Amino acid sequence: MANEYGTLAELKLRLSVETSDTSRDTLLSSALAAASRSIDKTTGRRFWLDPAPVQRTFRVHGRVAREADGDLLLVDDIGDTAGMVVERGGGTTWSAVAGYETAPENALADGLPLTGLRLLYGSWGAGTARVRVTARFGWPEVPDDITEATLIQAARLYRRKDSPEGVMGSAEWGVVRLSRRDPDVWALIEPFVLPGFA
């Protein structure tokens, strides 16, 4: 498994499991992977960065915001512009685009992804127009809030084996039904949720 938002060592520390105890590593790793992918699905984005530039094609229709200083094409999160190429076209005919800026300004310097490409002169096109972007998609670094939410959720998933049917017992409180959504996890990831998700 890869691209988890926390480490096995961090999860063991949270659960008071000795680092040298490897008897639960499979279950813990599984919980960590499931928590990470659950956050991806809930937020509508992923926080790991492609190891090398990849191509993605975007349909212009419904993705362009017309602004005073140019057309802003909304794209998936871009975490690194090294090797970035932007092209317009379709099928086997593509031509490089010049005269664009990335948005928001200073995003990468602040540890945030780029989410738009502003074309200062001209239009990205309309109707069936396509834009192909080659870049490293994802976030430049995993936000601390996402790591914390992942560890909370992974610990909860790991403990789930002891709570059949979503019910936990306690000598002090009796039987307690677990809530569907952990409020702390939700509070941590909510600012990252893309519109239309969750």
Secondary structure, DSSP 8 states (H G I E B T S, - for coil): ----SS-HHHHHHHTT--TT--TTHHHHHHHHHHHHHHHHHHHTS--S--SS-EEEEEE-TTTEEEETTEEEEEEEEEEEEEEEEEEEEETTEEEE--SEEEESTTTGGGT--EEEEEESSS----TT-EEEEEEEES-SS--HHHHHHHHHHHHHHHHGGGSGGGEEEETTTEEEE--SS-HHHHHHHGGG--TT--
